Amino acid sequence: MSLVKYASLRRLQLITAADFNEKLHERGAPRMVTVQKICRSAKNETEVREALDAMWKDPTTSEAILRELWTRNEELYKFEEILEDTKTNIKPLMNDRVVSNVTGSVV
């Protein structure tokens, strides 16, 4: 069952990130604050919900909340970048198999 069908059966209204951004900005949040940036800055769904809830209650604090999320999780993102770089650098090594001249097997 698709998300749209499920939402319809449960009588839920789905909104897009762009729609939510528009609502946040109408409430007074700065244009630089977006749902996408919040999702990228938060480490998990709980942080996303907490940040959006706080921003909805007091849109004037939106920039500070986003900045605090980024600062709090900055080391996590640096670690993820290191993992990505490592994965990218190891993959070619794993694909470069060498056939041994002595045994004829792949090394």
N, C-alpha and C positions, 0 to 999 in steps of 0.2 A: 504494500500500500504506500502510495507516495505521501510526502509530507503535506502537500496541498489537500489531498483527500482526507487525511487524518485530521488536519486542522478544521476542515469543513464539517466533518462528523462531530467533532468536539465543540463546534461553533466558536473556534478561535480565529482571531484575525492576525495574519502574518504581515509584518512590515519589513521592508528592506533596510539595509544599513543606511542607504541614502535618505530614506524617509525618516529614520531615527535621527540622523544628523540634522536634518531640517528642523525637526521638533526641538532638539537640543539648542540649536541656534536661535530658534524663535523664543525660547525660554531665557536666552541671554548668554549662552555659552559662546566663547570666541570661535571664529571660523576655523582656527587652527586645530581645534579639538574635534576629533571624529571617532566614530565607533571603531573604525579600522585601526587607528593609532592606539586606542585603548586596548583592543584585542592583542595587538603586537607587543604592547608594553607589559601586559599582565602575564603572570606565570601560569594561571589556571582560570577555570570558569568562575570560581568563587571570587577571585580578585576582579574579574570583569564585572560581575554582578554588583559587587560592593562599590566599585568606582562609578558605574552607571547610576546606581541608586543615589550615591552622594552628589553626583553632578546634577541629577534630576531635582533633588531637593534644594540645592544651592548652586545654580549654574555659574555664579561668580567665582567659585572655587575650582572650576574645571581645569584651568591651566595648571594650578598648583597640584591638583590630584594627579594629573597626567605626568607632570614632572617628577612627583614623588614615586609613582609607579615605575617610571623608567630608572630612577636612581636606585630604588630598592632591588630591582631585578637586573641591573646592569651586568653584574658578575655572571649571572646565569646566561645571559646572551653572549657574553664573551666566551664562556665555556662551550656553548652550542656552536659558535663560529669555529672554535678550535677543533671540535669534533667533526664538523663539516669539512674543514680543510684537511684533516687527517684522513677522512673517508675518501676524499677526492684524490689525495696523494697515494693512498694505498691501493686503490682500485687498479691503476695501470700496472703496478707491480704484480698484482695477482693474475693479471691477464698475460703477462710476459712469461710464458713457460718455456723452459729450455730443454731440449732433448739431449740427454747425456750421450757423448760419443762412445763411451765404454759399454754401457748397458743397453742403450737404445730406448730407455724409458724416459718419460717426461719428468723433469725435476722442477 
